[in-house]
Amino acid sequence: MNLPRDIVVRSIAFAPRGFDAMRSALGKRYHYRIFCGDAPDPLRRHEQWWVSRRWCAAKRRLPAYGESYALDVRAMREAAALVEGTHDFSAFRDTNSSAKRDGGAVRRVTSLLVQEEGGPENLLIAIEGEAFLFRMVRIIAATLVEIGAGRAKAQLVADALRTKDRRLLPKAAPPEGLTLHQVFYASDFMDSESN
């Protein structure tokens, strides 16, 4: 089997009858990476969203250079805490989402972390939940960046969850920063070392 170079098989196991990789999943963890700097990193351009340092500084009315240019992680974490839990995420779904047809936008986000990776210009958003709507993670990432840049307050998340109005939130963040990090299965489908 010839896989693309960016896909790595770490283990293989036989699956029992009835196993379906998508429907048998108990949950997923996604990572979304953001780089806030002067120019995109050419070696990581396919795996992170570049947000201009000057854009970050201008939106927060800060000097364009120095430690203060990065996104406001504290504000992003405050907003992230509002996303955790079981909510109707209608405002956080793509307008073409199939959830409109099958009627379900209630999802449970079990964990949403915003952390620096090696400095304030590199951020990791790690989100874990039972299931996600189409583009939901990218819309959450874009919303957190808007809040981190000072263009919105954490209250935006609460308002969007309450009203279910997609128009309140920014367009989805670009796909380059998103990675499916882990899929969780019941132990009778996969042993703990192979998921």
Residue pairs with C-beta under 8 A, 6 or more apart in sequence:
3 9
10 194
11 193
11 194
12 194
13 190
13 191
13 194
15 189
15 190
16 188
16 189
18 24
19 189
21 183
24 185
24 186
24 189
25 131
25 183
25 184
25 185
26 130
26 184
26 185
26 186
27 110
27 128
27 129
27 130
27 131
27 183
27 184
28 128
28 129
28 131
28 132
28 180
28 182
28 183
28 184
29 126
29 127
29 128
29 180
29 181
29 182
29 183
29 184
30 126
30 127
30 128
30 132
30 137
30 178
30 179
30 180
30 181
31 124
31 125
31 126
31 178
31 179
31 181
32 49
32 124
32 125
32 127
32 137
32 138
32 141
32 173
32 177
32 178
32 179
33 44
33 47
33 48
33 49
33 117
33 122
33 123
33 124
33 125
33 177
33 179
34 48
34 49
34 51
34 71
34 122
34 123
34 124
34 125
34 141
34 145
34 177
35 41
35 44
35 48
35 49
35 50
35 51
35 121
35 122
35 123
36 50
36 51
36 52
36 53
36 56
36 69
36 70
36 71
36 120
36 121
36 122
36 123
37 50
37 52
37 53
37 121
38 52
38 53
38 54
39 50
40 50
41 48
41 50
45 176
46 176
47 176
47 177
47 179
48 122
48 176
48 177
49 141
49 145
49 173
49 174
49 176
49 177
51 71
51 145
51 149
53 64
53 69
53 70
53 121
54 64
55 149
56 69
56 70
56 71
56 148
56 149
57 63
57 64
57 65
57 68
57 69
58 64
59 149
59 150
59 151
60 68
60 72
60 149
60 150
61 150
62 68
62 69
63 69
67 120
69 121
70 120
70 121
70 123
71 120
71 123
71 145
71 148
71 149
72 147
72 148
72 149
72 150
73 114
73 115
73 116
73 120
73 123
73 148
75 147
75 148
75 150
75 153
75 154
76 114
76 123
76 144
76 145
76 147
76 148
77 114
78 147
78 154
79 143
79 144
79 147
79 154
79 156
79 157
80 112
80 113
80 114
80 125
80 144
81 112
82 154
82 157
82 158
82 161
83 109
83 112
83 127
83 140
83 157
83 161
84 109
84 110
84 111
84 112
85 108
85 109
86 106
86 107
86 108
87 106
87 107
87 109
87 161
88 105
88 106
88 161
88 164
89 105
89 106
89 107
89 133
89 136
89 161
90 99
90 105
90 164
90 166
91 160
91 161
91 163
91 164
91 165
91 166
91 168
91 169
92 133
92 136
92 139
92 140
92 143
92 160
92 166
92 169
93 99
93 100
93 105
93 133
93 134
93 135
93 136
93 139
93 166
94 133
94 134
94 135
94 139
94 172
95 166
96 134
97 105
97 133
97 134
97 135
98 134
99 105
99 133
99 134
105 133
105 164
107 129
107 130
107 131
107 132
107 133
107 136
108 129
108 130
108 131
109 127
109 128
109 129
110 128
110 129
110 130
111 126
111 127
111 128
111 129
112 125
112 126
112 127
112 128
112 140
113 124
113 125
113 126
113 127
114 123
114 124
114 125
114 144
115 123
115 124
115 126
116 122
116 123
116 124
117 123
117 124
123 148
125 140
125 141
125 144
126 181
127 137
127 140
135 172
137 178
138 172
138 173
138 174
138 175
138 177
138 178
139 169
139 170
139 171
139 172
139 173
141 173
141 177
141 178
142 169
142 170
142 171
142 172
142 173
143 152
143 156
143 157
143 160
143 169
143 170
145 170
145 173
146 152
146 156
146 170
147 153
147 154
147 156
147 157
156 168
156 169
159 165
159 168
160 168
160 169
182 195
183 195
184 195
185 195
